[in-house]
Amino acid sequence: MKSFPLITQNAILKKHRFLELMGDSVKTSRLSMLLIFLLFVGMPLAYASPILHITARTDKPSYFQVETIRVRGKVTLGENPLRGSLVALEVRNESRDIVAVGTSQTNEKGIFAFAFKLSPNTDSQNCTVYVSVRWENQTAANCSTFLVKASGSTRYHESSGNQGIPSSVVISILLVLFGILLMSVLIITIFLFLKLKEIKVKIEPPAPPEKQIDEKHKACMNCGKKFLSIRTFCPYCLTYHGQDGVKKA
């Protein structure tokens, strides 16, 4: 076996080590380039495709057979409402049988609505509303469950036409009207009482003046007959009284 000097062997080892490091550097640089590509090229592509989403719910959790069932929902693309998209509806009972189908288009706010009635012979059971929408290369779906009440539906149908307004509302309205009527009668009564009192005061003649003491005459201290107080002598017995009406000697 051919041997090399010690200096030559060290040089060969350093060369091999350098080549290994260079190979690792090349691998590392390739991996870095791949990561950079994914970050700056792949991520924008992912953000450029917002997710399609749809929601749906009924206006009530349960219905009678004769009631109208209303479904309302919204379609969004990312965080923005999607207008003009066609939404498909399908209603199935517990036996997975289709009981209603329909389509609706979203408005400018991305909202859609359905209204339908089930068969009067539908039994009391849970039904599920399925809605789906497709936009470009995406599809979204959702569902909502409601209960159909068969018992008492006939009574509800008979009374629904006669009870357009709840009885509590009717009672409240009647009480308010009765209060207004009572207040009006009270006000009119007080007004008429004051008017009659005023008319009575005008019609009644004034009270005669109280009889005043006649100060124009005075009685004679001698004969007792009355004569004008301005006289100093009694015209009947000629008794002198003076200016103050007192008898003089």
C-alpha angles and dihedrals in degrees: 000000000000113000127204128212116267093252091052092050091052090051092051092049092050090050093053091047091050091051091051092051090048090052091051090049091052091050091047093050092050091052091048091051090051092051091048090052092051093048099046100031107025099044097054088050090054093049091046091069111065116198121257113231135180133189130191138178139162122246091238134025094230139024140189118239094258097047125103113247115217124197122191132179148147136240120210134180105209103317096331125090114248113225127198096022119141114236121199121210130199128176121201131182128220090279089058090246117145110246100169140011134183148144134231137181124227120243127224090287093052093250124140132184139195132192124189143146129228126226114281087234094061112129125228104278146118118275128193127217115211120195128182137176135188126206121178105309097344132087127193131186139180140170142209132196130219136174125241114211113206098171115087093010092124092054090047091051093051095047098039092077093050098043102058088140122040115249092237090059091049091051092049092051092049092050091051092049091048091051091050091048092049092049091049092051091049093050093047091049093052091047093051092046092054092046093050091048090052092049091048091054090052094048099047112092117240115269114260114256116261116264108263126211111263103240095172094079135054133190123245113247090215108042098014095231121135124242137164112297092224089069119086094197126059106241090213104050100008093236113164114233105169128222094299093054094247118135114253127206 
